[in-house]
Amino acid sequence: MSSTALADRRIEQLVAAFENATIDARDFDHEAHLLVGWRFLQDQSLLDAIKRFSAALKRLTRKLEVPGKNHETITWFYLIKIAERQAATNWPAFKNANPDLFARNPSLIRQYYSKSLLASEDARRAFVLPDLGLRKPEFVPPIGRAR
């Protein structure tokens, strides 16, 4: 099996474990969240990917008995950012081209959202627009059509 085929198989296993809520929480770090989002956007519209990711994340957080960990604004923000930058055809190329998506301190989202807004129940429950200013996206992804 080629290294590309092996990598693709591992991605599909990660996606399946996430959607089935069988993934170990310790294995589902920020990079894994981005990888699953990137994979969903490979063959789905932004809106469909958001729905699919949000539903799976809710299942997972319920199963882990941490439903408060689910945060809709953060989910939407990163999926929108991934969709804006989706030119890379494979995961390593995408990751290398977008180091700011992976930065943790400071994280990219803090350039758009204040700490207080992200901490709000409104932002956790539903997507809210940034309060630190909107920036022109590199690309406006199609919302309702598959790629």
DSSP file (Angstrom, degrees, kcal/mol; ACC not computed):
  #  RESIDUE AA STRUCTURE BP1 BP2  ACC     N-H-->O    O-->H-N    N-H-->O    O-->H-N    TCO  KAPPA ALPHA  PHI   PSI    X-CA   Y-CA   Z-CA
    1    1 A M              0   0    0      0, 0.0     0, 0.0     0, 0.0     0, 0.0   0.000 360.0 360.0 360.0 133.0    0.0    0.0    0.0
    2    2 A S     >  -     0   0    0      1,-0.1     4,-2.4     4,-0.0     5,-0.2  -0.258 360.0-113.8 -70.1 160.5    1.4    3.4   -1.0
    3    3 A S  H  > S+     0   0    0      1,-0.2     4,-2.3     2,-0.2     5,-0.1   0.847 118.6  52.7 -64.7 -33.0    2.1    6.1    1.7
    4    4 A T  H  > S+     0   0    0      2,-0.2     4,-2.7     1,-0.2    -1,-0.2   0.924 110.0  47.1 -66.9 -44.5   -0.7    8.2    0.2
    5    5 A A  H  > S+     0   0    0      2,-0.2     4,-2.3     1,-0.2    -2,-0.2   0.892 112.9  49.9 -63.9 -39.2   -3.2    5.4    0.3
    6    6 A L  H  X S+     0   0    0     -4,-2.4     4,-2.2     2,-0.2    -2,-0.2   0.915 111.4  48.2 -65.2 -43.0   -2.2    4.6    3.9
    7    7 A A  H  X S+     0   0    0     -4,-2.3     4,-2.2     2,-0.2    -2,-0.2   0.919 111.8  49.9 -63.3 -43.5   -2.6    8.3    4.8
    8    8 A D  H  X S+     0   0    0     -4,-2.7     4,-2.4     1,-0.2    -1,-0.2   0.895 109.8  51.4 -61.6 -39.9   -6.0    8.4    3.1
    9    9 A R  H  X S+     0   0    0     -4,-2.3     4,-2.2     2,-0.2    -1,-0.2   0.904 109.2  50.0 -64.1 -41.4   -7.1    5.3    5.0
   10   10 A R  H  X S+     0   0    0     -4,-2.2     4,-2.3     2,-0.2    -1,-0.2   0.889 109.7  51.5 -64.7 -38.8   -6.0    6.8    8.3
   11   11 A I  H  X S+     0   0    0     -4,-2.2     4,-2.6     2,-0.2    -2,-0.2   0.938 110.2  48.6 -61.9 -46.3   -8.0   10.0    7.5
   12   12 A E  H  X S+     0   0    0     -4,-2.4     4,-2.4     1,-0.2    -2,-0.2   0.868 110.6  51.4 -63.7 -36.3  -11.1    7.9    6.7
   13   13 A Q  H  X S+     0   0    0     -4,-2.2     4,-2.5     2,-0.2    -1,-0.2   0.908 110.4  48.9 -65.5 -41.5  -10.7    5.9   10.0
   14   14 A L  H  X S+     0   0    0     -4,-2.3     4,-2.4     2,-0.2    -2,-0.2   0.932 111.9  48.9 -61.9 -46.5  -10.4    9.2   12.0
   15   15 A V  H  X S+     0   0    0     -4,-2.6     4,-2.9     1,-0.2     5,-0.2   0.926 112.3  48.3 -60.0 -46.2  -13.5   10.6   10.3
   16   16 A A  H  X S+     0   0    0     -4,-2.4     4,-2.3     1,-0.2     6,-0.2   0.915 111.5  49.3 -62.7 -43.3  -15.5    7.4   10.9
   17   17 A A  H  <>S+     0   0    0     -4,-2.5     5,-2.7     2,-0.2     6,-1.3   0.886 112.9  48.4 -64.5 -37.9  -14.4    7.3   14.6
   18   18 A F  H ><5S+     0   0    0     -4,-2.4     3,-1.2     3,-0.2    -2,-0.2   0.952 113.8  45.0 -65.0 -49.9  -15.4   10.9   15.0
   19   19 A E  H 3<5S+     0   0    0     -4,-2.9    -2,-0.2     1,-0.3    -1,-0.2   0.818 115.5  47.4 -67.3 -29.5  -18.8   10.5   13.3
   20   20 A N  T 3<5S-     0   0    0     -4,-2.3    -1,-0.3    -5,-0.2    -2,-0.2   0.446 109.0-124.8 -88.2  -0.3  -19.5    7.3   15.3
   21   21 A A  T < 5S+     0   0    0     -3,-1.2    -3,-0.2    -4,-0.3    -4,-0.1   0.845  80.3 116.3  58.6  36.5  -18.4    9.0   18.5
   22   22 A T      < +     0   0    0     -5,-2.7    -4,-0.2    -6,-0.2     2,-0.1   0.403  38.0 115.1-110.2  -0.6  -15.9    6.3   19.2
   23   23 A I  S    S-     0   0    0     -6,-1.3     2,-0.4    -9,-0.1     5,-0.1  -0.444  74.1-112.9 -71.6 141.6  -12.8    8.4   18.9
   24   24 A D    >>  -     0   0    0      1,-0.1     3,-2.0    -2,-0.1     4,-0.6  -0.620  21.1-132.8 -72.4 128.9  -10.7    8.8   22.1
   25   25 A A  G >4 S+     0   0    0     -2,-0.4     3,-1.0     1,-0.3    -1,-0.1   0.811 106.0  60.9 -54.9 -32.3  -10.9   12.4   23.2
   26   26 A R  G 34 S+     0   0    0      1,-0.2    -1,-0.3     2,-0.0     3,-0.2   0.750 104.3  50.0 -68.3 -21.9   -7.2   12.5   23.7
   27   27 A D  G <4 S+     0   0    0     -3,-2.0     2,-0.8     1,-0.2    -1,-0.2   0.515  94.7  77.0 -90.8  -6.5   -6.8   11.8   20.0
   28   28 A F    <<  +     0   0    0     -3,-1.0    -1,-0.2    -4,-0.6    -3,-0.0  -0.526  65.1 150.6-107.5  66.9   -9.2   14.5   18.9
   29   29 A D     >  -     0   0    0     -2,-0.8     4,-2.3    -3,-0.2     5,-0.2  -0.098  65.5 -78.9 -83.8-173.5   -7.0   17.6   19.3
   30   30 A H  H  > S+     0   0    0      1,-0.2     4,-2.3     2,-0.2     5,-0.2   0.902 131.2  50.8 -57.4 -44.6   -7.2   20.9   17.4
   31   31 A E  H  > S+     0   0    0      1,-0.2     4,-2.6     2,-0.2    -1,-0.2   0.898 109.0  51.0 -62.6 -39.9   -5.3   19.4   14.4
   32   32 A A  H  > S+     0   0    0      2,-0.2     4,-2.5     1,-0.2     5,-0.2   0.890 108.1  52.9 -65.3 -38.7   -7.7   16.4   14.3
   33   33 A H  H  X S+     0   0    0     -4,-2.3     4,-2.4     1,-0.2    -2,-0.2   0.944 112.1  45.7 -57.7 -47.5  -10.7   18.8   14.3
   34   34 A L  H  X S+     0   0    0     -4,-2.3     4,-3.0     1,-0.2    -2,-0.2   0.895 111.0  52.9 -64.3 -40.5   -9.2   20.7   11.4
   35   35 A L  H  X S+     0   0    0     -4,-2.6     4,-2.5     2,-0.2    -1,-0.2   0.924 110.6  46.1 -61.9 -45.7   -8.4   17.4    9.5
   36   36 A V  H  X S+     0   0    0     -4,-2.5     4,-2.6     2,-0.2    -1,-0.2   0.928 114.0  48.9 -64.3 -43.9  -11.9   16.1    9.8
   37   37 A G  H  X S+     0   0    0     -4,-2.4     4,-2.0    -5,-0.2    -2,-0.2   0.924 111.3  50.0 -59.9 -44.4  -13.3   19.5    8.7
   38   38 A W  H  X S+     0   0    0     -4,-3.0     4,-0.5     1,-0.2    -2,-0.2   0.917 111.2  49.3 -59.0 -44.6  -10.9   19.6    5.8
   39   39 A R  H >< S+     0   0    0     -4,-2.5     3,-1.2     1,-0.2     4,-0.5   0.912 108.6  52.1 -64.1 -42.8  -12.0   16.1    4.8
   40   40 A F  H >< S+     0   0    0     -4,-2.6     3,-1.0     1,-0.3     4,-0.5   0.896 108.3  52.5 -59.1 -39.6  -15.7   16.9    5.0
   41   41 A L  H 3< S+     0   0    0     -4,-2.0    -1,-0.3     1,-0.2    -2,-0.2   0.547  88.9  80.9 -77.3  -6.5  -15.1   19.9    2.7
   42   42 A Q  T << S+     0   0    0     -3,-1.2    -1,-0.2    -4,-0.5    -2,-0.2   0.840 116.5   7.3 -66.0 -31.7  -13.4   17.8    0.1
   43   43 A D  S <  S+     0   0    0     -3,-1.0     2,-0.3    -4,-0.5    -1,-0.2   0.183 119.1  71.4-140.0  20.0  -16.7   16.7   -1.3
   44   44 A Q  S    S-     0   0    0     -4,-0.5   103,-0.1   102,-0.1   101,-0.1  -0.942  78.9-103.7-134.2 157.6  -19.5   18.6    0.5
   45   45 A S     >  -     0   0    0     -2,-0.3     4,-2.6    99,-0.1     5,-0.2  -0.320  40.3-107.2 -68.8 162.3  -20.7   22.2    0.4
   46   46 A L  H  > S+     0   0    0     96,-1.3     4,-2.6    99,-0.3     5,-0.2   0.932 120.3  49.6 -57.4 -47.3  -19.8   24.4    3.3
   47   47 A L  H  > S+     0   0    0     96,-2.4     4,-2.4     1,-0.2    -1,-0.2   0.916 112.2  47.0 -61.9 -43.7  -23.3   24.3    4.7
   48   48 A D  H  > S+     0   0    0     95,-0.4     4,-2.6     1,-0.2    -1,-0.2   0.896 112.1  50.7 -64.9 -39.3  -23.5   20.5    4.5
   49   49 A A  H  X S+     0   0    0     -4,-2.6     4,-2.9     2,-0.2     5,-0.3   0.903 110.0  50.1 -64.8 -41.0  -20.0   20.2    6.1
   50   50 A I  H  X S+     0   0    0     -4,-2.6     4,-2.8    -5,-0.2     5,-0.3   0.938 112.6  46.8 -62.1 -46.5  -21.0   22.5    9.0
   51   51 A K  H  X S+     0   0    0     -4,-2.4     4,-2.3    -5,-0.2    -2,-0.2   0.936 115.5  45.6 -60.3 -46.8  -24.2   20.5    9.6
   52   52 A R  H  X S+     0   0    0     -4,-2.6     4,-2.2     2,-0.2    -2,-0.2   0.928 116.0  44.9 -64.0 -46.8  -22.3   17.1    9.4
   53   53 A F  H  X S+     0   0    0     -4,-2.9     4,-2.8     2,-0.2     5,-0.2   0.934 113.8  49.2 -65.1 -46.5  -19.5   18.3   11.7
   54   54 A S  H  X S+     0   0    0     -4,-2.8     4,-2.3    -5,-0.3    -1,-0.2   0.906 111.5  49.2 -60.5 -42.8  -21.8   19.9   14.2
   55   55 A A  H  X S+     0   0    0     -4,-2.3     4,-2.1    -5,-0.3    -1,-0.2   0.924 113.6  46.0 -63.5 -44.2  -24.0   16.9   14.5
   56   56 A A  H  X S+     0   0    0     -4,-2.2     4,-2.5     1,-0.2    -2,-0.2   0.897 111.9  51.2 -66.6 -39.6  -21.0   14.6   15.0
   57   57 A L  H  X S+     0   0    0     -4,-2.8     4,-2.8     1,-0.2     5,-0.2   0.891 108.9  51.3 -65.6 -38.3  -19.4   16.8   17.5
   58   58 A K  H  X S+     0   0    0     -4,-2.3     4,-2.2    -5,-0.2    -1,-0.2   0.915 110.4  49.4 -63.4 -42.6  -22.7   17.0   19.5
   59   59 A R  H  X S+     0   0    0     -4,-2.1     4,-2.5     1,-0.2    -2,-0.2   0.935 113.2  47.3 -60.1 -45.8  -22.9   13.2   19.5
   60   60 A L  H  X S+     0   0    0     -4,-2.5     4,-2.4     1,-0.2    -2,-0.2   0.927 112.1  47.3 -64.3 -46.1  -19.3   12.9   20.7
   61   61 A T  H  <>S+     0   0    0     -4,-2.8     5,-3.2     1,-0.2     4,-0.2   0.857 112.7  50.4 -67.8 -32.9  -19.6   15.5   23.5
   62   62 A R  H ><5S+     0   0    0     -4,-2.2     3,-1.1    -5,-0.2    -1,-0.2   0.934 111.0  48.8 -65.7 -44.6  -22.8   13.9   24.7
   63   63 A K  H 3<5S+     0   0    0     -4,-2.5    -2,-0.2     1,-0.3    -1,-0.2   0.890 113.3  46.5 -62.2 -38.8  -21.1   10.5   24.7
   64   64 A L  T 3<5S-     0   0    0     -4,-2.4    -1,-0.3    -5,-0.2    -2,-0.2   0.473 113.3-122.6 -81.3  -1.3  -18.2   11.9   26.6
   65   65 A E  T < 5S+     0   0    0     -3,-1.1    -3,-0.2    -4,-0.2    -2,-0.1   0.858  84.4 108.4  60.3  38.7  -20.6   13.6   29.0
   66   66 A V    > < +     0   0    0     -5,-3.2     3,-2.4    -6,-0.2     4,-0.3  -0.398  28.6 155.3-134.7  57.2  -19.1   17.1   28.2
   67   67 A P  G >   +     0   0    0      0, 0.0     3,-1.3     0, 0.0    -5,-0.1   0.766  68.6  68.5 -60.0 -23.9  -21.9   18.7   26.1
   68   68 A G  G 3  S+     0   0    0      1,-0.2    -6,-0.0    -7,-0.1    -2,-0.0   0.615  84.0  72.4 -69.2 -12.0  -20.6   22.1   27.1
   69   69 A K  G <  S+     0   0    0     -3,-2.4    -1,-0.2    -8,-0.1     2,-0.2   0.742  74.6  97.6 -74.2 -22.5  -17.4   21.5   25.1
   70   70 A N    <   -     0   0    0     -3,-1.3     2,-0.4    -4,-0.3   -16,-0.0  -0.504  53.0-178.8 -68.8 131.3  -19.4   22.0   21.9
   71   71 A H     >  -     0   0    0     -2,-0.2     4,-2.3     1,-0.1    53,-0.2  -0.895  15.0-166.7-138.4 103.5  -19.0   25.5   20.6
   72   72 A E  H  > S+     0   0    0     52,-2.4     4,-2.9    -2,-0.4     5,-0.2   0.868  86.9  53.0 -61.9 -40.8  -20.9   26.4   17.4
   73   73 A T  H  > S+     0   0    0     50,-2.0     4,-2.7    53,-0.3    -1,-0.2   0.921 111.5  46.0 -64.3 -42.5  -19.1   29.7   16.7
   74   74 A I  H  > S+     0   0    0     49,-0.2     4,-2.3     2,-0.2     5,-0.3   0.920 113.6  50.2 -65.0 -42.5  -15.7   28.0   16.9
   75   75 A T  H  X S+     0   0    0     -4,-2.3     4,-2.1     1,-0.2    -2,-0.2   0.958 114.5  43.0 -59.0 -52.6  -16.9   25.2   14.7
   76   76 A W  H  X S+     0   0    0     -4,-2.9     4,-2.7     1,-0.2     5,-0.2   0.924 111.7  55.5 -60.9 -45.4  -18.3   27.5   12.0
   77   77 A F  H  X S+     0   0    0     -4,-2.7     4,-2.4    -5,-0.2    -1,-0.2   0.939 111.5  41.6 -55.2 -52.5  -15.3   29.8   12.1
   78   78 A Y  H  X S+     0   0    0     -4,-2.3     4,-2.6     1,-0.2    -1,-0.2   0.875 113.9  51.4 -69.3 -36.2  -12.7   27.1   11.4
   79   79 A L  H  X S+     0   0    0     -4,-2.1     4,-2.4    -5,-0.3    -1,-0.2   0.900 111.1  49.0 -66.4 -38.0  -14.8   25.3    8.8
   80   80 A I  H  X S+     0   0    0     -4,-2.7     4,-2.3    -5,-0.2    -2,-0.2   0.928 112.0  48.8 -63.6 -44.5  -15.3   28.7    7.0
   81   81 A K  H  X S+     0   0    0     -4,-2.4     4,-1.3    -5,-0.2    -2,-0.2   0.908 111.2  49.5 -62.8 -42.2  -11.6   29.3    7.1
   82   82 A I  H >< S+     0   0    0     -4,-2.6     3,-0.5     1,-0.2    -1,-0.2   0.938 111.1  49.8 -61.2 -45.6  -10.8   25.9    5.8
   83   83 A A  H >< S+     0   0    0     -4,-2.4     3,-1.0     1,-0.2    -2,-0.2   0.874 107.0  55.2 -62.3 -37.8  -13.3   26.4    2.9
   84   84 A E  H 3< S+     0   0    0     -4,-2.3    -1,-0.2     1,-0.2    -2,-0.2   0.831 117.3  36.0 -60.4 -31.9  -11.7   29.8    2.1
   85   85 A R  T X< S+     0   0    0     -4,-1.3     3,-0.8    -3,-0.5     2,-0.2   0.130  76.2 124.9-111.7  18.4   -8.3   28.1    1.7
   86   86 A Q  T <   +     0   0    0     -3,-1.0    -1,-0.1     1,-0.2    -3,-0.1   0.218  33.9 110.3 -71.9  16.4   -9.2   24.8    0.2
   87   87 A A  T 3   +     0   0    0     -2,-0.2    -1,-0.2    -3,-0.1     7,-0.1   0.831  54.0  93.9 -63.0 -31.9   -6.9   25.1   -2.8
   88   88 A A    <   -     0   0    0     -3,-0.8     3,-0.0     1,-0.1     6,-0.0  -0.356  65.6-152.6 -64.7 139.8   -4.5   22.4   -1.5
   89   89 A T  S    S+     0   0    0     -2,-0.0     2,-0.3     1,-0.0    -1,-0.1   0.619  73.5  35.7 -92.0 -13.5   -5.3   18.9   -2.9
   90   90 A N  S  > S-     0   0    0      1,-0.1     4,-2.4     0, 0.0     5,-0.2  -0.945  83.5-110.2-138.8 162.5   -4.0   16.9    0.0
   91   91 A W  H  > S+     0   0    0     -2,-0.3     4,-3.0     1,-0.2     5,-0.2   0.907 113.3  50.6 -60.5 -48.7   -3.7   17.2    3.8
   92   92 A P  H  > S+     0   0    0      0, 0.0     4,-2.4     0, 0.0    -1,-0.2   0.906 113.1  47.5 -58.8 -39.5    0.1   17.8    4.1
   93   93 A A  H  > S+     0   0    0      2,-0.2     4,-1.9     1,-0.2    -2,-0.2   0.916 113.4  48.1 -66.3 -42.1   -0.1   20.5    1.5
   94   94 A F  H  X S+     0   0    0     -4,-2.4     4,-1.0     2,-0.2    -1,-0.2   0.941 112.7  48.3 -61.7 -47.5   -3.0   22.2    3.2
   95   95 A K  H >< S+     0   0    0     -4,-3.0     3,-0.7     1,-0.2    -2,-0.2   0.915 112.7  47.7 -60.9 -44.4   -1.4   22.0    6.6
   96   96 A N  H 3< S+     0   0    0     -4,-2.4    -1,-0.2    -5,-0.2    -2,-0.2   0.832 112.1  50.1 -66.4 -32.4    1.9   23.5    5.2
   97   97 A A  H 3< S+     0   0    0     -4,-1.9    -1,-0.2     1,-0.2    -2,-0.2   0.616 115.1  42.8 -80.9 -12.8    0.1   26.3    3.4
   98   98 A N    XX  +     0   0    0     -4,-1.0     3,-1.4    -3,-0.7     4,-0.6  -0.372  57.0 151.0-133.7  56.1   -2.0   27.3    6.5
   99   99 A P  H >> S+     0   0    0      0, 0.0     3,-0.9     0, 0.0     4,-0.8   0.791  71.6  66.5 -61.6 -26.5    0.1   27.4    9.6
  100  100 A D  H 34 S+     0   0    0      1,-0.2     8,-0.6     2,-0.2     3,-0.3   0.803  93.2  60.0 -66.4 -26.8   -2.0   30.1   11.2
  101  101 A L  H <4 S+     0   0    0     -3,-1.4    -1,-0.2     1,-0.2     8,-0.1   0.790 109.1  44.1 -67.2 -25.5   -5.0   27.7   11.3
  102  102 A F  H << S+     0   0    0     -3,-0.9    -1,-0.2    -4,-0.6    -2,-0.2   0.565  85.5 114.9 -96.4 -11.4   -2.9   25.4   13.6
  103  103 A A     <> -     0   0    0     -4,-0.8     5,-0.5    -3,-0.3    -3,-0.0  -0.347  40.5-175.5 -63.7 138.4   -1.5   28.1   15.9
  104  104 A R  B > 5 +A  107   0A   0      1,-0.2     3,-0.6     3,-0.2    -1,-0.1   0.740  62.1  61.7-107.9 -30.9   -2.7   27.8   19.4
  105  105 A N  T 3 5S+     0   0    0      1,-0.6    -1,-0.2     3,-0.0     2,-0.1  -0.769 124.6  12.0-145.2  96.3   -1.3   30.8   21.3
  106  106 A P  T 3 5S-     0   0    0      0, 0.0    -1,-0.6     0, 0.0     2,-0.2   0.495  99.8-152.7 -84.8 151.5   -2.5   33.1   20.0
  107  107 A S  B X 5 -A  104   0A   0     -3,-0.6     3,-1.1    -2,-0.1     4,-0.3  -0.544  22.9-116.7 -87.0 155.2   -5.1   31.3   17.9
  108  108 A L  G > <S+     0   0    0     -8,-0.6     3,-2.0    -5,-0.5     4,-0.4   0.862 111.2  63.5 -57.4 -38.9   -6.4   32.7   14.7
  109  109 A I  G >> S+     0   0    0      1,-0.3     4,-2.4     2,-0.2     3,-1.6   0.788  90.5  66.8 -61.3 -27.3   -9.9   33.1   16.0
  110  110 A R  G <4 S+     0   0    0     -3,-1.1    -1,-0.3     1,-0.3    -2,-0.2   0.629  90.2  64.5 -72.1 -11.7   -8.7   35.6   18.6
  111  111 A Q  G <4 S+     0   0    0     -3,-2.0    -1,-0.3    -4,-0.3    -2,-0.2   0.652 116.3  28.9 -77.4 -15.7   -8.0   38.0   15.7
  112  112 A Y  T <4 S+     0   0    0     -3,-1.6    20,-2.5    -4,-0.4    19,-0.7   0.683 120.2  47.8-114.2 -30.1  -11.7   38.1   15.0
  113  113 A Y  S  < S-     0   0    0     -4,-2.4    -1,-0.2    17,-0.2     2,-0.1  -0.939  71.9-128.6-125.0 138.2  -13.4   37.4   18.3
  114  114 A S     >  -     0   0    0     -2,-0.4     4,-2.2     1,-0.1     5,-0.2  -0.423  29.4-115.2 -74.3 158.0  -13.0   38.9   21.8
  115  115 A K  H  > S+     0   0    0      1,-0.2     4,-1.7     2,-0.2     5,-0.1   0.891 115.5  53.6 -59.6 -40.4  -12.5   36.6   24.7
  116  116 A S  H  > S+     0   0    0      2,-0.2     4,-0.5     1,-0.2    -1,-0.2   0.891 108.2  48.3 -67.2 -38.9  -15.8   37.7   26.2
  117  117 A L  H >4 S+     0   0    0      1,-0.2     3,-1.3     2,-0.2     6,-0.4   0.939 111.7  49.2 -67.0 -44.1  -17.8   37.0   23.1
  118  118 A L  H 3< S+     0   0    0     -4,-2.2    -1,-0.2     1,-0.3    -2,-0.2   0.824 110.1  52.9 -62.9 -29.3  -16.3   33.5   22.7
  119  119 A A  H 3< S+     0   0    0     -4,-1.7    -1,-0.3    -5,-0.2    -2,-0.2   0.585  89.5 107.3 -80.3  -9.5  -17.1   32.8   26.3
  120  120 A S  S <X S-     0   0    0     -3,-1.3     4,-1.5    -4,-0.5     5,-0.1  -0.323  75.3-129.4 -73.6 152.3  -20.8   33.8   25.9
  121  121 A E  H  > S+     0   0    0      1,-0.2     4,-2.4     2,-0.2     5,-0.2   0.848 108.5  59.8 -65.8 -34.4  -23.6   31.3   25.8
  122  122 A D  H  > S+     0   0    0      1,-0.2     4,-2.3     2,-0.2    -1,-0.2   0.927 107.0  45.3 -59.7 -45.7  -24.9   32.8   22.6
  123  123 A A  H  4 S+     0   0    0     -6,-0.4   -50,-2.0     1,-0.2   -49,-0.2   0.826 113.8  50.0 -68.7 -31.7  -21.6   32.1   20.8
  124  124 A R  H  < S+     0   0    0     -4,-1.5   -52,-2.4   -52,-0.2    -1,-0.2   0.889 115.8  41.3 -72.0 -39.1  -21.5   28.6   22.2
  125  125 A R  H  < S+     0   0    0     -4,-2.4     2,-0.3     1,-0.2    -2,-0.2   0.815 127.8   6.4 -81.4 -33.2  -25.0   27.7   21.2
  126  126 A A  S  < S-     0   0    0     -4,-2.3   -53,-0.3    -5,-0.2    -1,-0.2  -0.979  87.3 -83.4-150.2 156.8  -25.1   29.3   17.7
  127  127 A F        -     0   0    0     -2,-0.3     2,-0.3   -55,-0.2    -3,-0.1  -0.424  45.0-173.2 -64.4 131.6  -22.8   31.0   15.2
  128  128 A V        -     0   0    0     -5,-0.2     3,-0.1    -2,-0.2    -5,-0.0  -0.950  27.1-106.6-123.9 149.2  -22.2   34.7   15.9
  129  129 A L        -     0   0    0     -2,-0.3     5,-0.0     1,-0.1   -56,-0.0  -0.331  47.0 -89.2 -69.6 154.4  -20.4   37.2   13.7
  130  130 A P        -     0   0    0      0, 0.0   -17,-0.2     0, 0.0     3,-0.2  -0.256  26.4-157.6 -62.4 150.4  -17.0   38.4   14.9
  131  131 A D  S    S+     0   0    0    -19,-0.7   -18,-0.2     1,-0.1     3,-0.1   0.423  84.1  66.9-107.9  -1.8  -16.8   41.5   17.1
  132  132 A L  S    S-     0   0    0    -20,-2.5   -19,-0.1     1,-0.3    -1,-0.1   0.140 118.4 -73.5-104.7  19.8  -13.2   42.5   16.3
  133  133 A G        -     0   0    0    -21,-0.2     2,-0.4    -3,-0.2    -1,-0.3   0.140  44.2 -98.7 104.2 142.3  -13.9   43.4   12.7
  134  134 A L        -     0   0    0     -3,-0.1     2,-0.4    -4,-0.1    -5,-0.0  -0.738  33.7-155.6 -92.6 142.5  -14.6   41.5    9.5
  135  135 A R        -     0   0    0     -2,-0.4    -2,-0.0     0, 0.0   -23,-0.0  -0.884  28.9 -98.9-116.7 150.4  -11.8   40.9    7.1
  136  136 A K        -     0   0    0     -2,-0.4     4,-0.0     1,-0.1     2,-0.0  -0.521  44.4-126.5 -67.2 123.3  -12.1   40.3    3.4
  137  137 A P        -     0   0    0      0, 0.0     3,-0.2     0, 0.0    -1,-0.1  -0.318   8.9-126.1 -69.2 155.0  -11.8   36.5    2.9
  138  138 A E  S    S+     0   0    0      1,-0.3     2,-0.3    -2,-0.0    -2,-0.1   0.811  96.8   2.9 -65.6 -29.7   -9.2   35.1    0.5
  139  139 A F  S    S-     0   0    0      2,-0.0    -1,-0.3     0, 0.0   -54,-0.0  -0.975  70.1-130.8-157.2 138.9  -12.1   33.3   -1.2
  140  140 A V        -     0   0    0     -2,-0.3     3,-0.1    -3,-0.2   -56,-0.0  -0.863  32.2-143.4 -98.1 108.9  -15.8   33.2   -0.7
  141  141 A P        -     0   0    0      0, 0.0     2,-0.2     0, 0.0   -57,-0.1  -0.363  21.7-103.4 -72.3 148.1  -16.8   29.5   -0.6
  142  142 A P        -     0   0    0      0, 0.0   -96,-1.3     0, 0.0   -95,-0.2  -0.533  31.8-159.6 -66.9 134.4  -20.1   28.3   -2.1
  143  143 A I  S    S+     0   0    0     -2,-0.2   -96,-2.4   -97,-0.2   -95,-0.4   0.895  79.0  26.7 -87.0 -42.0  -22.5   27.7    0.8
  144  144 A G  S    S+     0   0    0    -98,-0.1     2,-0.4   -97,-0.1   -99,-0.1   0.427 104.3  77.7-107.8   2.1  -25.1   25.4   -0.6
  145  145 A R  S    S-     0   0    0   -101,-0.1   -99,-0.3     2,-0.0     2,-0.1  -0.883  74.6-121.1-114.8 143.6  -23.4   23.5   -3.5
  146  146 A A              0   0    0     -2,-0.4  -101,-0.1  -101,-0.2  -102,-0.1  -0.473 360.0 360.0 -72.2 153.1  -21.0   20.6   -3.3
  147  147 A R              0   0    0   -106,-0.1    -1,-0.1    -2,-0.1  -103,-0.1   0.478 360.0 360.0 -68.0 360.0  -17.7   21.2   -4.9
